[in-house]
Amino acid sequence: SEVETELALLRTFANTSLRKGSFIYEKVHDLLAQADREKARLAVMAAAQTPSDSITLRVRINITGFNDARTLEIKKGSSLESLKRSIDALTGTGYSTERVLLKRTGKAWGTFDSKSIEQCEMKNNDEIVVDCKNLNENLNPTGLERIPASGLVPQSTFQFLALTLHAYMLDEGFVAVAELPNAMPGFAPSLKELPKGTFLPNNWNGNPTAVSVMYKHKSKPGKIFQLMMLEMDPATMMVTLAQKGGESHTREVSLTVHGDSFQSYSLRTAGPVEDTTGLEALRESTLLPLVQAVLPGFVSATIATTADTATS
């Protein structure tokens, strides 16, 4: 540049025409040194402002043992599939990334999505929460085993009981469905069964104190049932089972009574989920009476199986 050329000429003049050690010589070299320092400072600032071709994400993984956020550097323009492979490398063999949630926006994506991380609005230093599937899980879990098999991590006693009641609904032959936007404007959303292996819709925990799940049951083709669970206060939740367009029935459940069950589940590291404080009683005293109220004549497959085992 012109400035650099003039500085070079001034430096040459000072070294060849001025007496070394003289006041003017020292003053000129002081000014040249200041110019060099300013040039270096501007170069550092320019480098810092130059857009990087990668971003750093803080990754919080929903797997026992991954309690702290890990950092992951990934190139801009990478796909969610590339992000999945990078996360899978963090977790090691035995796990597969299923869902990514961006904490800043609350939006989540399945890793099959074709979007790029920029389209998902991921920025440098964003935190993402990752749900992983245990590839060594029981392929046909029942009861409480459905929860760890799903990869979902309940954050409270309320969420734990909501997942437990949902697991029991599946045990009783209910099939979870989710609303999908209708491609035709003005038409109502359509209801589709969740894909095989999907425990709950992605937005199941959008409200930390309320969980609602819709189901269908083979005994009532064409009918939709809705299980609504609401945390009233730190000690109480209400559980309502309703048939769409029909009657509904509600029961109250104590969160305090089942607090130990949640703590026990949260501290587990591996192996079967232990029923430490009567969660099976929750099935018998709360869920089954609700199911029998909306499906008169309903006979529980799980209770019948238990009775058969006890008498054999």
N, C-alpha and C positions, 0 to 999 in steps of 0.2 A: 504494500500500500504506500501512498505518498508519505504518510507519517513515518512509517518504518524507514523509508528511503532517506528522509530528512534527518532522522535520528542517527542513521548510519553515517551520513556525511558529517554531522556535528561531532560524532565520536572520533572520526578520522581527523577532523580539524583539531580537536582538543589534543589528540595524541601526537600530532606532527607539528603543530604551530604554537602550542602553548607550553610554557616552561613547567615541567613536572614539579609539583609541590607548591606552585604559586597559588595565590588566592583564587584567581579566575579559573585555573585548571581544576582545583578541588571543587569549586562551586559548580562548574559544568558537569563534572563526573557525579556529583551528588544528584543533580537534576536528571542525568541519564539513568542513574540507579533507581530513582523514583519512577521514571518512565517504565523501566523494566519490570518493577514490582506491580505497577498498575496494569501493564500488559498481561502479566501472569494471572492477576486477579480476574481480569475480564475473560481470560481463556477458561478459568475454572467455572465462572458463572455461565458462560456459554455452553460448556460441557454439561452442566447440571440442568440447563434448560432444554438441551437436545432430547427429543422424545426417545425413550428406550424402546427397543423392539420386544421387550418382555415386561410382565408385571409379576409382582410377588403377592401371593394369596396366603392368608392364614387359614389353615384347614383344621376344623374340629370334627373328629371322626367318632361316630356312634358305635364304638366297639369297646368292650371292657379292656382296660389297660391303656387306652388312648385318652388320658384325662386332660392333657395339655394340647393347645393348638400347635400344629406343625406348620412350617413355612414351606411353600412350594412356588418355584419360579416357572412360569410357562409363557411361551411366546404369544404375543398378540395375534389375533386372527385364528388361534387354535380352536378346534371344535370341542364340543363337550365330550366327544369320544376320546380325544387326545387327553383332556383333563382327567377322564376316567382312568386311562392307562397310567397316568402319572400318580394318581391317588392309589391305584391298585399296587403300584410299586412301593408306596409308603406302607401300606397295610401288610404286604407280603402275601404269600400263597395262602389259600384257604378262604379268602374274602373277595367279594366282587362289588364294586360301587354300583348302587342302584339309583340313588337320587341325590341331587345337589341343591341346597337351599342357600340363597344369598341373604345374609342377615340384614344388610342395609335396606333392602327393598321388601324382604319377606317372600320373594318369588322363588319357586322351586321348579326344577326340571328333571325329567328322567334322562339317564345318560344315553338313551337311544335317540334323543333329540338331535336334529341336524344343525342346530344353531351354533354360532361361534360364541366364545366367551365375551366378545365385544357386544354382540347382539343381546346377550344376557345382562349387559350393563355392568360387568365385573370390572373393577378398577383396582389400581395399585393399593395394596394393604387392606383390601376388603377381607372380611371373614366369611367363609362358607362352612355350612354344616353338612356333613356327608353321612348318608345312611348306606350301610353296607350289608350285603347278604353273606351269611356264613355258608360256604360251599359244602361244608361237611355236616350241615344241619340235617335233622330228621325230615325226610321228604313228606311225611304224612303226620305232622304233629297234631296233637289234640290238647284240649284244655289249656292250662297255663303254658305248656310248651310252645303254643302258637306265638306267644309274645316274643321270646328271644329269637325264635325262628324267623320272625318278621323283620328283625333288625331295628325295630322301633324302640326308642328309649323313653319311657314315661318320666316326667319331671316332677311329679307330685303324686300323693296318694290318690287324688281324684283321677288323674290320668291313668294310673295303674289299674284302678277299679274299672274305669271305662274300657280299657283294653281287655281286662279279664271278662267283663260281661259280654263284650263283643265276641271274644273267643268262645264263650259258652253258647252264644247264639249260633255260631258256625257248627259247634258240636251237635246242636239240635236240628240240623238240617236246613237252617236259613242260609241263603246265598246273598252276599252283599252286592248292592248295585250302586252305581253313581250316575249323576246327571251329566250328560254331554250336550253342549250347545247344538241346536239344530242348524243345519246348513241353510235351511230356508228361513229368511227373515220373517219374523212375526209368528213363527210356529214355536210351540212349547219345546223345552229341552227333551231329549230322548233319554231313556234309562237303559244302561248296559251293565251286564255283570262285570265285576272287576276281573282283570286278567288272572289266569291261574298263577298262584304263588304270591299275589298281591293281597296283603292283609287288610289294608284300609286305603281310602283315597289319599292323595298327597296332602290335601288341606285338612286332614282330620283334626289337627291341633292348632288350627287358625285362631281359635278362641281358647285360652288356657283354662277357662272355667265352664266350658260347654262343649259337648261332643254329640253329634247326631249322625246316625248311620241308617241307611235305607236297605231293605231286604225284600226278597221274594221267597216263597215257600211252596214246595211242590203240592202240598195239600190244598192250596188256594191259588190256582193258576190265574194270572192276570191281576192279582191283588198285590199291593205294595204295603209293607210294614215299616214303621220308623221307630227306632230306639233312640230316645232323647235322654241325655244325662247332663244334669246341671248342678254345679257346686253352689250351694246356697250360702254357705259360710265355711270357715276352716274345719268345722266338725260334721257337716251334713251335706249330703247330695240327694237329689231327687232323680228317680229313674222312671221314665214313662215309656210304655210301649203302646203304639197306636196303629190301627189299620187305616190307611189313607181313605178318607171319606166315611170312616166308621168310628167306632168307639175307641176310647183310650183309657188306660189304667196306669196308676202311679203308685210307687212305693218309695219310702224313705230309707236311706242307708247311712249308717254312721261311718264317717271317715276316720274318726278316732279309733274305733274298734279295729280297723284294718291297717292302721299306721305301721304296726310292726311287720305286717306282710310286705308292705312297700319297702321298708328299710331292709328286710331280709333279701328281697329280690334285687334291690340296688347294689347290695354288697356281694352278691353271688359272682363267681368268676367262671364257673363251668359246671357241667353236670345238670341233672334234672332240677326243675324248679320245685322247691319244697312248699307244700301247703302248711304254713306254720300256724296260722290262726284262723282256720275255718273258712277259707275261700270257697270250698266246695259247698259249705252251708249257704253261702251267698247265692249259689246256683239254685239250691233247693228252696230257700226261704224267700228269695226276691225274684229271680228270673223266671223260674218255672211257673209260679202262680200268675205272673204277667202273661206268659205265653199261653197258658191254659185259659186265661180270660179272653184273649182275642182269637184263640183257636180252640173252641169247645171240643172236648173229646181228645185233645192232644195227649199223646203218651210219650214221655221222654225216652229216647234211645239210650241215653247215658245212665239214667237211673235203672232202667230195665237191665242193662248190661251189668251194672254193679250188683243188682239183686241176684242175677243168674250166677255171677261169680261167687257170691256169698253162699249160695245153696248147693253149689256143685262140690 
